[in-house]
Amino acid sequence: MTRTSKPALALLGLATLLACGGGGGGGGTPAPPPKTIADTLTYSNPAGTYALVKNTSKSTATHLVLDLVGPAGSVSGVGFHLSADQTKVTWTTVDSGDPEKVKSSTFSNTLVKSKVTGDTLQAGVYQKGTTAAVAATTSTVLASVALDLKGSIPVNSTVSFSAVAGKALVLNAPANPTATSPITLSVGSLVAN
């Protein structure tokens, strides 16, 4: 029987340990720590006749674009007030370089205006003069608005978001005997994840 030296036994043990992938952890990559700061705005579309729905083609993880859609019929414009918690999100333009925080490509010869005061966005898109009304369908985008996620918001934070009651209307077709009609605007739930 041959004698094995202590250094040779140590090398043999080290080689065996390395061949088995090291200590008892299975050799896998450790899981990353759980996310604590939100990096995504999650929006649930609402039900309703006039509703703000997510525009999936223009929205990103931190830039949420919402489209106002309504019922089929003739319409010449829309105005509304929305409120969103400005400690967690900020009203912004739909596309970089837009002059206003409301946008519409549905109406022609338009007057487009927006104003932010505190948490509230006041927005309006109206056709000028006697321009013929738009024959809208249930998928016609009457107006679009956008919100950006602010930094350092804890994950799973609910963001207060609502339509201001009594502050939404449609501009009817020029031939309609009633110039404007009040509407109820439905908004979905908003969470920073």
C-alpha positions as CSV (number, residue, x, y, z in Angstrom):
1,M,0.0,0.0,0.0
2,T,1.4,3.4,-1.0
3,R,1.3,6.3,1.3
4,T,-0.3,9.5,-0.1
5,S,1.1,12.7,1.2
6,K,-1.2,15.3,2.8
7,P,-0.7,17.9,0.0
8,A,-1.7,15.3,-2.5
9,L,-4.9,14.5,-0.5
10,A,-5.7,18.2,-0.3
11,L,-5.4,18.6,-4.1
12,L,-7.5,15.5,-4.6
13,G,-10.2,16.9,-2.3
14,L,-10.1,20.3,-4.0
15,A,-10.4,18.7,-7.5
16,T,-13.4,16.6,-6.3
17,L,-15.0,19.8,-4.9
18,L,-14.5,21.7,-8.1
19,A,-15.8,18.8,-10.3
20,C,-19.0,18.8,-8.2
21,G,-19.6,22.5,-8.7
22,G,-18.4,23.8,-5.4
23,G,-20.1,23.9,-2.1
24,G,-23.7,22.6,-1.6
25,G,-25.5,25.4,-3.5
26,G,-26.1,23.4,-6.7
27,G,-24.0,25.9,-8.7
28,G,-26.9,28.0,-9.9
29,T,-27.0,31.8,-10.1
30,P,-28.6,33.3,-7.0
31,A,-32.0,35.0,-7.5
32,P,-32.0,38.8,-7.8
33,P,-33.4,40.7,-4.8
34,P,-37.1,41.5,-5.1
35,K,-38.0,44.8,-6.9
36,T,-38.8,47.6,-4.5
37,I,-39.0,50.6,-6.9
38,A,-41.7,50.8,-9.6
39,D,-40.6,50.8,-13.2
40,T,-43.9,50.2,-15.0
41,L,-47.3,51.8,-15.1
42,T,-50.1,49.2,-15.2
43,Y,-53.5,50.3,-16.5
44,S,-56.8,48.4,-16.5
45,N,-59.2,49.5,-19.2
46,P,-62.7,50.4,-17.9
47,A,-66.1,49.7,-19.2
48,G,-68.3,52.6,-20.2
49,T,-69.8,54.5,-23.2
50,Y,-67.1,57.1,-23.1
51,A,-63.9,55.4,-21.9
52,L,-60.1,56.1,-21.6
53,V,-58.4,52.9,-22.9
54,K,-54.7,52.2,-23.2
55,N,-53.0,52.7,-26.5
56,T,-50.7,49.7,-26.6
57,S,-48.8,50.8,-29.7
58,K,-47.8,54.2,-28.2
59,S,-47.4,53.3,-24.5
60,T,-44.1,52.1,-23.0
61,A,-43.4,50.8,-19.5
62,T,-43.2,54.3,-18.1
63,H,-45.1,56.4,-20.7
64,L,-48.9,55.6,-20.6
65,V,-50.9,56.9,-23.6
66,L,-54.7,56.8,-23.1
67,D,-57.3,57.1,-25.9
68,L,-60.8,58.5,-25.4
69,V,-63.3,56.4,-27.3
70,G,-67.0,56.8,-27.4
71,P,-70.2,55.6,-29.1
72,A,-71.0,55.6,-32.8
73,G,-72.5,58.9,-33.9
74,S,-71.7,62.4,-35.2
75,V,-69.4,64.5,-33.1
76,S,-67.5,67.7,-33.5
77,G,-65.3,67.7,-30.4
78,V,-64.8,66.7,-26.8
79,G,-63.7,68.4,-23.6
80,F,-62.9,66.9,-20.2
81,H,-61.0,67.3,-16.9
82,L,-58.9,64.4,-15.5
83,S,-57.1,64.1,-12.2
84,A,-54.0,62.0,-11.5
85,D,-51.7,62.0,-8.4
86,Q,-48.8,64.2,-9.5
87,T,-46.5,62.8,-6.7
88,K,-46.4,59.5,-8.6
89,V,-47.1,60.5,-12.3
90,T,-46.9,63.6,-14.4
91,W,-49.1,64.8,-17.3
92,T,-47.0,64.9,-20.5
93,T,-47.4,65.1,-24.2
94,V,-48.5,62.0,-26.2
95,D,-45.6,62.3,-28.6
96,S,-42.4,64.2,-28.1
97,G,-42.7,67.7,-29.6
98,D,-46.5,67.9,-29.3
99,P,-47.5,71.5,-28.4
100,E,-50.4,70.4,-26.1
101,K,-51.0,67.7,-23.5
102,V,-54.1,66.5,-25.5
103,K,-54.0,65.3,-29.1
104,S,-56.4,64.2,-31.8
105,S,-56.0,63.3,-35.4
106,T,-59.7,62.6,-35.8
107,F,-61.0,66.1,-36.2
108,S,-60.0,68.5,-39.0
109,N,-59.5,72.3,-38.6
110,T,-59.3,72.0,-34.9
111,L,-58.9,74.0,-31.8
112,V,-56.7,72.0,-29.3
113,K,-56.1,73.3,-25.8
114,S,-54.8,71.8,-22.5
115,K,-53.9,73.2,-19.1
116,V,-52.5,71.5,-16.0
117,T,-53.3,72.8,-12.6
118,G,-52.0,70.7,-9.7
119,D,-53.2,67.2,-10.3
120,T,-55.9,68.2,-12.9
121,L,-55.5,68.2,-16.7
122,Q,-58.1,70.3,-18.5
123,A,-58.3,69.2,-22.2
124,G,-60.4,70.0,-25.2
125,V,-60.3,69.2,-28.9
126,Y,-62.9,71.0,-31.1
127,Q,-63.6,71.5,-34.8
128,K,-63.7,75.2,-35.7
129,G,-66.8,76.8,-37.3
130,T,-69.2,74.8,-39.4
131,T,-66.8,72.0,-40.4
132,A,-68.8,68.8,-41.0
133,A,-69.0,66.5,-37.9
134,V,-67.0,63.3,-37.7
135,A,-69.0,60.1,-38.1
136,A,-67.4,58.3,-35.2
137,T,-67.5,54.5,-34.6
138,T,-66.9,52.8,-31.2
139,S,-63.2,52.6,-32.1
140,T,-62.7,56.2,-33.2
141,V,-60.1,57.9,-31.0
142,L,-61.6,61.3,-30.0
143,A,-58.6,62.5,-28.0
144,S,-55.4,61.1,-26.5
145,V,-53.6,62.1,-23.3
146,A,-50.4,60.7,-21.6
147,L,-48.9,60.1,-18.2
148,D,-45.3,59.4,-17.3
149,L,-44.2,57.5,-14.2
150,K,-42.0,59.5,-11.7
151,G,-38.9,58.0,-10.1
152,S,-38.5,56.4,-6.7
153,I,-42.1,55.3,-6.4
154,P,-42.5,52.1,-4.3
155,V,-43.6,49.0,-6.2
156,N,-47.4,48.2,-6.2
157,S,-48.4,51.8,-5.5
158,T,-51.9,52.6,-6.4
159,V,-52.1,55.9,-8.4
160,S,-55.2,58.0,-7.8
161,F,-56.7,58.6,-11.2
162,S,-60.2,59.9,-12.1
163,A,-62.4,61.9,-14.4
164,V,-63.6,65.1,-12.7
165,A,-67.4,64.7,-12.3
166,G,-69.5,67.1,-14.3
167,K,-66.5,68.3,-16.4
168,A,-66.8,66.3,-19.6
169,L,-68.9,67.0,-22.7
170,V,-69.1,66.5,-26.4
171,L,-69.5,69.1,-29.0
172,N,-72.4,68.0,-31.2
173,A,-72.6,68.2,-35.0
174,P,-73.3,71.8,-36.3
175,A,-76.9,70.9,-37.3
176,N,-77.7,69.6,-33.8
177,P,-80.1,72.0,-32.0
178,T,-78.0,71.4,-28.8
179,A,-74.5,72.6,-29.1
180,T,-73.0,70.4,-26.3
181,S,-74.0,67.4,-24.3
182,P,-72.6,66.3,-21.0
183,I,-71.0,62.9,-20.9
184,T,-69.7,60.5,-18.2
185,L,-66.1,59.6,-18.8
186,S,-64.9,56.2,-17.5
187,V,-61.3,55.7,-16.4
188,G,-59.5,52.5,-15.3
189,S,-57.3,51.7,-12.4
190,L,-53.7,52.8,-12.4
191,V,-50.8,51.1,-10.5
192,A,-47.1,51.7,-10.4
193,N,-45.4,48.3,-10.5
